């Protein structure tokens, strides 16, 4: 269930984000070269000052947007990579205790961060109470999927 939860969709998202980040960084470098060429053309008198300023501001705005997007993508990649590593650590922990014969305090402490017990409610005369288990490493797992 953990592998499925943190599986191939996240891997595809990481690859797509990495590809977009590389594309953005290449374009940032390309814009740097374009700006250098524009400056040289302006110095040589081949490009009027007004046109140079307009083009420069447009390229700088695009470069800022790309830099912001690249930074956001790097943060997203880092977060997704951390999730994948957490899942791997949790699965290794599960494998360590695969053949357990009794549930000890040590095993519970290794797996569970906390248990949240909801308010007791009566619905049609039947008692209902929600219980959420927050696991170490991976957090809450939605068991309905």
N, C-alpha and C positions, 0 to 999 in steps of 0.2 A: 504494500500500500504506500509506503514511504517512497519507494523507487518510482512508483507510478505518479505520485503527487509531485515529485521533484524530478521528473524524467525528461523525456525527449522534447517536450515543448519548451522547457527552459534552455536546453542545449541549442535548439534552433533559434531561440531568442538571443542567446549569447552570440552565436555565429552571425546573425543578422546585424546585431548592434556593433560587433567588431568590424564587419564589412563596411557599415555606414561610417564608423569612426575613421577607418583607414581612408575612405573616399573623402571625408571632410578634411582630414589632415593633408592629403595630397592637394586638394583644392586650395587650402590655406597657403601651402608652399608655392603653388602656381600663381596665386594672387600676389605674393611677395615679388615674384619675378616680373609680373606684369607691371606692378607699381614702379619697380626699378627701371623698367623700360620706358614707362611714361615719363619718369623724372628725367631720364637721359634725353628723350625727345623734347621735353620742355627746355632743357638747358641748351640743346642744339638749335632751338628756335623753330623746331618742326611742329610744335604743338602750342597753341595759344594758352596763356595762363588761365583764362576763364574755363576753357574746355578741360585743362589739366585738373583744376580744382574740382570740377563736377565729377569727372571720372574717378579721381582719387577718393572723393567722399563716398561714391557708390561702391567702389572696391573695398574700402575700409569698413563700410557697413556690412557688406557680405562677409567679410573676414571675421568681424565681431560675432555675427550670427553663427557662423561655422565654428568658431572657437567655443562659444557657449554650448552649442549642440554637442561638440566633441567632448567637452567636460561632463555634460549630462550623460552621454553614452558611456564614458569611462566609469562613472559612478554606478550606472545601471549594470554594467558588465561585472564590476567588483561585487555588487550586491548579489547578483545571480550566481557568481562563482562561489561566494561564501555559502549560499544556500546549498549548492551542489556538494561542497565539501562537508557541510553539516550533515547532509543526508548520508554521505559515505561514512562519516564517523558514527552516526547512529546505527547504520546497518552493521558496521564492525562490532559495535557494542551488542547488538542483537545476536550476532553470530557467536560472540563470547559466551553468552548465556543460553544457547540453543538447547543444550541437554540438561538443563537444571531440573532437579527433582523436588526442590522446595523453594518457596518464595521467602527470601530473607530480607531483613532491613537494608542490607548492603545492595541487593539487587534492585529493590524499590528505589533507593536513593540514587542509583546509577541511571535509572530510566525516567523517574518522575520528578519534575521541578516543583509542581504544586497541584492540588486538587481543589477545584472550586465547586462547592455544593450550593445549589440554588434553594430558593424558598420552597417549602412544602406547600403544595396546592391541592385542593380537592376539586376534581372535575367529574361531575355525575356520580358523586359518592366514592370515587376512586382516588387514592392518594397518588400524586405525581410530584417528582422532584428531579430537577436537572443536575447532572454531574458533568463537569468539564475537567478533563485531565490535560495538564500542560506538561509536555515531555521536555526533558533536558535536550539540548542541542537543536531540536526541530520545532519546538513550540507545540501549539494545538494542531491536532490532525482531525480533519472533518471525516468522520467514519461513515457518513451517509453516501459517499461516492464509491 
